[in-house]
Amino acid sequence: MKMKKVLGVLVIAGLGGAMALGLNQVFFNKDSKPQTFEEQQKVHFTNQEKITDQPGINFVAVSAKATPTVVHIKTEMAPQNTGDAGDMFDPFGFFNDPRFKNNQPRQGSGSGVIIMDNGYIVTNSHVIENAS
């Protein structure tokens, strides 16, 4: 009786796998030919001449004008004390030992853009979140 169940499960698993492979071929591999490794590794770049030859587009001039407004932001945050690890994760109290506490301030960095003459800077919130 046990052997019939095992064989039944194996037959059903085999049929399910065959059906999944068949559906994969029908829906996802339409008009696709096998590619060599070299063909898969080819990178398709945009034709640079077409972009830079258009009147009014000059990346060098735009970047020279925008670069002075980009700033680097360094932040310092208070030490992150996680508190007690709890009995579930630390049943013997190894990680509640003061020698394992990190009392050093955490540091971060990011970038921002000066948007006004009076010094207003726009940056992402994660750059300055919890900073002092």
C-alpha positions in Angstrom: 0.0 0.0 0.0 2.8 2.4 0.9 4.6 1.7 -2.4 1.5 2.5 -4.4 1.3 5.9 -2.7 5.0 6.7 -3.4 4.6 5.6 -7.0 1.4 7.7 -7.4 3.1 10.8 -6.0 6.1 10.3 -8.4 3.9 9.8 -11.4 1.9 13.0 -10.5 5.1 14.9 -10.0 6.5 13.8 -13.3 3.3 14.7 -15.1 3.2 18.1 -13.4 6.8 18.8 -14.4 6.2 17.8 -18.0 3.1 20.0 -18.1 5.1 22.9 -16.7 7.9 22.5 -19.3 5.3 22.3 -22.1 3.6 25.4 -21.0 6.9 27.2 -20.7 7.7 26.3 -24.3 4.3 27.5 -25.5 4.2 30.8 -23.7 7.8 32.0 -23.2 9.9 30.7 -26.0 8.0 32.0 -29.1 10.3 32.7 -32.0 13.5 32.5 -30.0 16.5 30.8 -31.3 19.3 29.4 -29.1 22.1 32.0 -28.7 25.7 31.4 -28.2 27.5 32.8 -25.1 29.0 35.6 -27.2 25.7 36.6 -28.6 24.2 36.8 -25.1 27.1 38.9 -23.8 26.8 41.6 -26.5 25.8 45.0 -25.1 23.7 47.3 -27.3 24.6 51.0 -26.8 22.7 53.9 -28.1 24.4 55.5 -31.1 26.2 58.4 -29.5 26.6 60.5 -32.7 22.8 60.6 -33.1 22.4 62.1 -29.7 25.2 64.6 -29.7 24.7 65.8 -33.2 21.2 67.2 -32.3 21.2 71.0 -32.0 20.9 72.3 -28.5 22.2 69.1 -26.7 25.7 69.6 -25.3 26.5 67.3 -22.4 29.8 68.9 -21.7 28.3 72.4 -21.3 25.4 71.2 -19.2 27.7 69.2 -16.9 30.1 72.1 -16.5 27.2 74.3 -15.4 25.6 71.7 -13.1 28.7 70.3 -11.4 29.3 73.2 -9.0 25.8 72.8 -7.5 26.4 69.1 -6.5 27.6 68.8 -2.9 28.9 65.9 -0.7 27.1 65.5 2.6 28.7 63.8 5.6 26.4 63.0 8.6 27.0 61.7 12.1 24.4 59.8 14.0 24.1 58.8 17.6 25.3 55.3 18.5 22.7 52.6 17.9 22.1 50.8 21.1 19.8 47.9 20.4 19.1 47.3 24.0 18.4 43.9 25.4 18.5 41.1 22.9 15.8 39.3 24.9 15.7 35.7 26.3 14.5 34.3 22.9 17.6 35.4 21.0 20.2 35.5 23.8 19.2 33.0 26.5 22.5 33.2 28.4 23.0 37.0 28.1 26.2 36.9 26.0 25.2 39.9 23.8 24.1 42.1 26.7 27.7 42.3 27.9 28.8 46.0 27.9 31.9 45.0 26.0 29.8 44.2 23.0 27.9 47.6 22.9 28.8 50.0 20.2 29.2 53.4 21.7 30.8 55.0 18.7 28.8 57.5 16.6 27.7 56.2 13.2 28.7 58.0 10.1 27.1 58.3 6.8 27.4 60.2 3.5 25.5 61.1 0.5 25.0 63.8 -2.1 22.7 66.8 -2.6 22.1 69.7 -5.0 22.2 73.4 -4.1 18.9 74.8 -5.4 19.0 78.4 -4.2 21.5 81.2 -3.7 20.9 81.2 0.0 22.2 77.7 0.4 19.1 75.4 0.4 20.2 71.9 -0.5 17.9 69.1 -1.7 18.9 65.5 -0.8 17.3 62.2 -0.1 15.8 61.7 3.3 17.8 58.6 4.0 21.0 60.7 3.8 20.1 62.9 6.7 17.7 60.7 8.6 18.6 60.6 12.4 21.6 62.8 11.8 22.8 65.2 14.4 
